[in-house]
Amino acid sequence: MRTSTSVIVLLMALMSAPSHTPPVAPADVRVTGSDDAPGTAIRADTVRPGRCSTAALERPDTAEAWVRVAMDWRAEAPGAWSNDSLRNELLALGKADQDAREGITPGKLKDTTFGRRLMLGDSLRSVRMNAILDRYGWPGKSMVGVAGAAAAFLLVQHSAALGPRGLSLMQAAKPGEVSPADLALVIDRQRTSAGHPQVYGSQLDSSHSDVLQFFPIEAPLHVDERRATMGLPPLRPYACMVATMYSAAVAMPDGVPR
């Protein structure tokens, strides 16, 4: 059973990356209750900060499928959106979301005082985001641009109440309106929340030890293929990015590509 104090942390390098580079994949790490453990033992195959490589993210090969998908999403002309006021509001809400998560660590995630404060802020922002969804539907790329759509994603992904609605609206949006990577993370979040294996390997759990662990992944041998179709890098450099961000080791699940 999932506890009410579950916390997601989503660090979006995308929002500050130069427009000519693909976004670094967001890291989605949360705490679950002890009765919600994925049951993954600590692996001998563990990615450790300072002992792994993020070269695939820092110097991406534009011939790689995931890079092409990511760059296609990022491409936009200046001012190529229709609603400046909504975009600005979403950017402000997204900044507040990220400011609340500045300097976060696995240990801080387990601090109940911090968790309650974070959840209160998320709840207040979700009220406004719910009103935005009521009025506009999903605020996609043509309405609020890449950065505005990324902020909308953050607000939905950090709201347990809005997650299912957000996923439904994102899936119903016209082609090109939703970031494939954002959609992948929302799908994984909703699946793991329901106790199902994730599809794209974006979700990690920090509740069991100092080693971050992936929630179970469906057909892990092919996870990198699925990730590429959504503009997400291979799982191993993604794990290295997470390990570096959180200064914590990440256990690689069994069956994933070496």
C-alpha positions as CSV (number, residue, x, y, z in Angstrom):
1,M,0.0,0.0,0.0
2,R,1.3,3.4,-1.0
3,T,1.8,5.9,1.9
4,S,0.3,9.4,1.8
5,T,3.8,10.8,2.4
6,S,5.3,9.6,-0.9
7,V,7.4,12.3,-2.5
8,I,8.6,12.7,-6.1
9,V,11.6,14.7,-7.0
10,L,11.9,15.8,-10.6
11,L,15.1,17.7,-11.6
12,M,14.6,19.2,-15.0
13,A,17.9,20.2,-16.6
14,L,15.7,20.5,-19.8
15,M,14.4,23.9,-18.5
16,S,17.9,25.5,-18.5
17,A,19.6,23.6,-21.4
18,P,20.5,25.5,-24.6
19,S,17.9,25.0,-27.3
20,H,20.4,23.2,-29.6
21,T,21.1,20.4,-27.2
22,P,18.7,17.6,-26.2
23,P,17.4,17.7,-22.7
24,V,19.1,15.7,-20.0
25,A,16.6,13.2,-18.9
26,P,14.7,14.1,-15.7
27,A,15.4,12.1,-12.6
28,D,12.3,10.8,-10.8
29,V,13.1,9.6,-7.3
30,R,10.7,9.1,-4.4
31,V,10.2,7.6,-1.0
32,T,7.7,4.9,-0.4
33,G,6.5,3.2,2.8
34,S,8.1,-0.1,3.9
35,D,4.9,-1.9,2.8
36,D,5.4,-0.5,-0.6
37,A,8.9,-1.9,-1.3
38,P,9.6,-3.2,-4.8
39,G,11.5,-6.1,-3.3
40,T,14.7,-5.4,-5.3
41,A,17.8,-6.6,-3.5
42,I,20.9,-4.5,-3.8
43,R,22.8,-5.6,-6.9
44,A,26.4,-6.3,-7.5
45,D,25.9,-4.2,-10.6
46,T,25.7,-0.8,-8.9
47,V,26.4,2.6,-10.5
48,R,28.3,4.9,-8.2
49,P,28.9,8.6,-8.4
50,G,32.4,9.4,-9.6
51,R,32.8,5.9,-11.0
52,C,30.4,6.1,-13.9
53,S,30.1,8.0,-17.1
54,T,27.5,10.5,-18.3
55,A,29.3,11.2,-21.5
56,A,26.3,10.0,-23.5
57,L,24.3,12.8,-22.0
58,E,27.0,15.5,-21.9
59,R,28.2,14.8,-25.5
60,P,25.2,13.2,-27.1
61,D,25.6,11.5,-30.5
62,T,23.0,13.1,-32.8
63,A,22.8,9.9,-34.8
64,E,21.3,8.2,-31.7
65,A,17.5,7.7,-31.9
66,W,16.8,9.1,-28.5
67,V,18.8,12.3,-29.3
68,R,16.8,12.9,-32.5
69,V,13.5,12.5,-30.7
70,A,14.6,14.8,-27.9
71,M,15.9,17.5,-30.3
72,D,12.7,17.3,-32.4
73,W,10.7,18.1,-29.3
74,R,13.0,20.9,-28.3
75,A,12.9,22.6,-31.7
76,E,10.8,25.8,-31.7
77,A,10.9,29.3,-33.1
78,P,11.1,32.2,-30.6
79,G,7.6,33.2,-29.5
80,A,6.0,30.3,-31.3
81,W,3.3,29.9,-28.7
82,S,-0.2,31.4,-28.5
83,N,-0.7,32.2,-24.8
84,D,2.1,34.3,-23.2
85,S,0.2,35.0,-20.0
86,L,-0.5,31.3,-19.3
87,R,3.1,30.4,-20.2
88,N,4.4,33.0,-17.7
89,E,2.1,31.7,-15.0
90,L,3.2,28.1,-15.6
91,L,6.9,29.1,-15.6
92,A,6.4,30.8,-12.2
93,L,4.6,27.8,-10.8
94,G,7.3,25.5,-12.2
95,K,10.1,27.6,-10.7
96,A,8.3,27.5,-7.3
97,D,8.1,23.7,-7.7
98,Q,11.8,23.4,-8.4
99,D,12.9,26.0,-5.7
100,A,11.1,23.8,-3.2
101,R,13.3,20.9,-4.2
102,E,16.6,22.7,-4.3
103,G,19.5,20.8,-2.6
104,I,17.4,17.7,-2.1
105,T,19.1,14.4,-1.1
106,P,17.9,10.9,-0.4
107,G,18.2,11.7,3.3
108,K,16.2,14.8,3.0
109,L,13.5,12.9,1.2
110,K,13.0,10.8,4.4
111,D,12.7,13.9,6.6
112,T,8.9,13.9,7.5
113,T,9.0,17.7,8.3
114,F,10.5,18.4,4.9
115,G,8.1,16.0,3.2
116,R,5.0,17.6,4.8
117,R,6.2,21.1,3.7
118,L,6.9,19.9,0.2
119,M,3.5,18.2,-0.1
120,L,1.7,21.3,1.2
121,G,3.4,23.4,-1.5
122,D,2.6,20.8,-4.2
123,S,-1.0,20.7,-3.1
124,L,-1.4,24.5,-3.3
125,R,0.1,24.5,-6.7
126,S,-2.0,21.6,-7.9
127,V,-5.2,23.6,-7.1
128,R,-4.1,26.2,-9.6
129,M,-3.0,23.6,-12.1
130,N,-6.4,21.9,-11.8
131,A,-8.1,25.2,-12.7
132,I,-5.7,25.6,-15.7
133,L,-6.6,22.1,-16.9
134,D,-10.3,22.9,-16.5
135,R,-10.0,26.0,-18.6
136,Y,-7.5,25.1,-21.3
137,G,-7.2,21.3,-21.3
138,W,-3.5,20.2,-21.6
139,P,-1.3,23.3,-22.1
140,G,0.8,21.9,-25.0
141,K,3.7,23.2,-27.0
142,S,1.7,25.4,-29.4
143,M,0.0,27.1,-26.5
144,V,2.8,27.6,-24.0
145,G,6.0,26.5,-25.7
146,V,8.5,23.8,-24.7
147,A,9.3,25.4,-21.3
148,G,5.7,26.1,-20.4
149,A,4.7,22.5,-21.3
150,A,7.6,21.2,-19.1
151,A,6.4,23.3,-16.2
152,A,2.9,21.9,-16.6
153,F,4.4,18.4,-16.6
154,L,6.2,19.1,-13.3
155,L,3.0,20.3,-11.6
156,V,1.0,17.3,-12.7
157,Q,3.8,14.8,-11.9
158,H,4.1,16.2,-8.4
159,S,0.4,15.9,-7.7
160,A,-1.0,12.5,-6.8
161,A,-4.5,13.9,-7.4
162,L,-3.7,15.3,-10.8
163,G,-1.6,12.4,-12.1
164,P,-4.3,10.3,-13.7
165,R,-6.1,13.3,-15.2
166,G,-2.9,14.7,-16.5
167,L,-2.0,11.4,-18.2
168,S,-5.4,11.2,-19.8
169,L,-5.1,14.7,-21.2
170,M,-1.5,14.2,-22.4
171,Q,-2.4,11.0,-24.2
172,A,-5.4,12.7,-25.9
173,A,-3.4,15.7,-27.0
174,K,-2.6,16.2,-30.7
175,P,0.7,14.9,-32.0
176,G,3.6,17.3,-31.3
177,E,1.9,18.9,-28.3
178,V,3.4,16.7,-25.5
179,S,7.0,15.9,-24.8
180,P,7.5,12.2,-25.3
181,A,9.9,12.1,-22.4
182,D,7.4,13.8,-20.1
183,L,4.7,11.4,-21.2
184,A,7.0,8.4,-20.4
185,L,7.6,9.6,-16.9
186,V,3.9,10.2,-16.2
187,I,3.1,6.7,-17.5
188,D,5.8,5.2,-15.3
189,R,4.6,7.1,-12.3
190,Q,1.0,6.1,-12.7
191,R,1.9,2.4,-13.3
192,T,4.2,2.2,-10.2
193,S,1.6,4.0,-8.1
194,A,-0.9,1.3,-9.1
195,G,1.6,-1.5,-8.3
196,H,2.5,-2.3,-11.9
197,P,6.0,-2.6,-13.5
198,Q,7.1,0.6,-15.2
199,V,7.7,0.7,-18.9
200,Y,10.5,3.2,-19.4
201,G,12.6,2.8,-16.2
202,S,12.3,6.4,-15.0
203,Q,11.2,5.8,-11.4
204,L,13.5,5.1,-8.5
205,D,12.9,4.4,-4.8
206,S,15.1,5.8,-2.0
207,S,13.3,4.3,1.0
208,H,15.3,1.1,1.6
209,S,18.9,2.0,2.1
210,D,21.5,4.5,0.9
211,V,21.4,2.8,-2.5
212,L,18.7,4.0,-4.9
213,Q,16.7,1.2,-6.6
214,F,14.6,1.1,-9.7
215,F,11.0,0.1,-9.3
216,P,10.4,-3.1,-11.3
217,I,10.7,-2.7,-15.1
218,E,8.6,-4.6,-17.6
219,A,10.7,-6.6,-20.1
220,P,14.0,-5.0,-18.9
221,L,16.1,-6.4,-21.7
222,H,14.3,-4.0,-24.1
223,V,14.0,-1.0,-21.9
224,D,16.6,1.0,-23.8
225,E,14.7,0.5,-27.0
226,R,11.5,1.8,-25.5
227,R,13.3,4.7,-23.9
228,A,14.8,5.8,-27.2
229,T,11.4,6.1,-28.8
230,M,10.5,8.6,-26.1
231,G,13.6,10.7,-26.3
232,L,15.2,9.2,-23.1
233,P,18.8,8.1,-23.0
234,P,19.9,4.5,-22.2
235,L,19.2,3.4,-18.6
236,R,22.9,3.1,-17.5
237,P,24.0,6.8,-18.2
238,Y,20.6,7.8,-16.8
239,A,21.4,5.9,-13.6
240,C,24.8,7.6,-13.5
241,M,23.1,11.0,-13.8
242,V,20.8,10.2,-10.9
243,A,23.8,8.9,-8.9
244,T,25.7,12.1,-9.5
245,M,22.7,14.3,-8.7
246,Y,21.9,12.6,-5.4
247,S,25.5,11.6,-4.5
248,A,24.1,8.1,-4.0
249,A,24.7,4.7,-5.6
250,V,22.1,3.3,-7.9
251,A,21.5,-0.4,-8.1
252,M,20.9,-1.6,-11.7
253,P,18.0,-4.0,-12.1
254,D,18.5,-7.6,-13.3
255,G,18.1,-8.1,-17.0
256,V,18.9,-4.6,-18.3
257,P,21.5,-4.1,-21.0
258,R,25.1,-3.8,-19.8
